[in-house]
Amino acid sequence: MGFIKHSKFKTVLTLAFVLGIALFNGAFAQDADTSAQVADTAVVAADTVGADTASASADTAATGADTAVAATPGGTSTSAAPAAEAADTGVNIDPQVYKNFFYGILLVLLICVLVGVIGKIIQVYELTRRMNGKDTTYYLYNFNAVLFLVALVLGLYGVYWSYVHHGGQSFREAVTEHGQRIDTMFIITTIICTIVLVVMHIGLFFFAYLYRARATRKAYFYPHNNTIEKIWTITPAIVLTILVLFGFFTWRSITNVPEEAQKNALHIEVVGEQFTWTVRYPGRDGQLGERNYRLTTPLNGLGMDFNDKKNWDDQLGSEIVLPVNRPVRVQIGSKDILHSFYMPDFRVQMNAVPGMKTYFQFTPTVTTEEMRDRLGDYKYDFVMLCAKICGGGHYNMQKKVRIVTEEEYQAWLNEQPYFFTEDLRKEFKVSQTKDEPTENKLLANVHE
């Protein structure tokens, strides 16, 4: 154990131990202080209530009017004192957090010690071989070559294990028509990449073992070969070109929707902002009204232009509910920064760009209830997320998505509130009244 004496491991372990003790004491002291504060608060509250009760009783015996006046301030101070003390306690951190941190530090130090010990054992073994007149140079090369083979076997098994155990978690059949094409493209790309991964790693690791340094072998200098360079340049170029064109034409078939299909689709609008989504459904006319950011007010958060009568019957969706087997065209926008409209099970993703409308059209083919039956999870729900990191609340920027029958969709839509509420009607009427003098002046100028 001489290496510990000279590698300053004693100092490191001592510092880690002192840090752990300090963290433990801080955690327990904080917990104790919190308990003491709670107890003191309870005692103060009890004493205050008792004093106020006695005072109130005495005042009641004297005069009824004075009792009413004296009781109110007493009651207020009694309820306010615990609230103020509770606010001063701050956020309490579980002592287990400090324990886990301390154990993590010890684990890292333990690994460092083990690596050092193994290194010293190897050095002792090499010195022993040298003292016995055995080779110590090519022995290490052979040892490293064997480690390459072990790493190759473990790595290939890791690839197999990941496909078997994680494949089903990361990949689930799409629930839209266009999703089938995206899944096909994804599977083909994955198969090609897996073949390249396996073949290349077998070549790299096995060659490192096969052509390891030996006493009877001399390295051959092989500076150039046009044939090999053509093969490893042209072959990947052809494969990548095919994959890129495959993706390009698949994407065009999904996004370039004919105008007739656009008109027959259900139109909805989804607008993102930090950190929520607003979903707008068209009314009986089936058309979404225009918006103008200049018209944004506390009541009119989307800046809807109510001069456009299409906005009068637009409805606010508390969630995204869509009818199955019916084309849906989503108009996507943003009020502040870049967001991304993402529905994983539907293979739908499109950026929400401030000041610009983007669109995505798809047709859901599986209802929520059918999906729950497939998975055996009767609490499962589709979800819409933000796929662009947009700030501290990005993780919470999501909406529940339900796919239902046409009858269920119509019943749900009839229960949703309108954007054009009574308060907005009053605000719109006031804005119209303010604009009338300007319009009259313009008309007068025209007549003159």
Secondary structure by P-SEA (a helix, b strand, c coil): cccccccaaaaaaaaaaaaaaaaaaaaaaaaaaaaaaaaaaaaaaaaaaaaaaaaaaaaaaccaaaaaaaaaaaaaaaaaaaaaaaaaccbbbbaaaaaaaaaaaaaaaaaaaaaaaaaaaaaaaaaaaaaacccaaaaaaaaaaaaaaaaaaaaaaaaaaaaacccccccccccccaaaaaaaaaaaaaaaaaaaaaaaaaaaaaaaaaacccccbbbbbbcccaaaaaaacaaaaaaaaaaaaaaaaaaaaaccccaaaaaacbbbbbbbcccbbbbbbbccccbbbbbbcccccccccccccccccccccbbbbccccccccbbbbbbbbbcccccccccccccbbbbbccccccbbbbbbcccaaaaaaaacccccccccccccccccccccbbbbbbbbcaaaaaaaaaaccccccaaaaaaaaaaaaaaaaaaaaaaaaaac
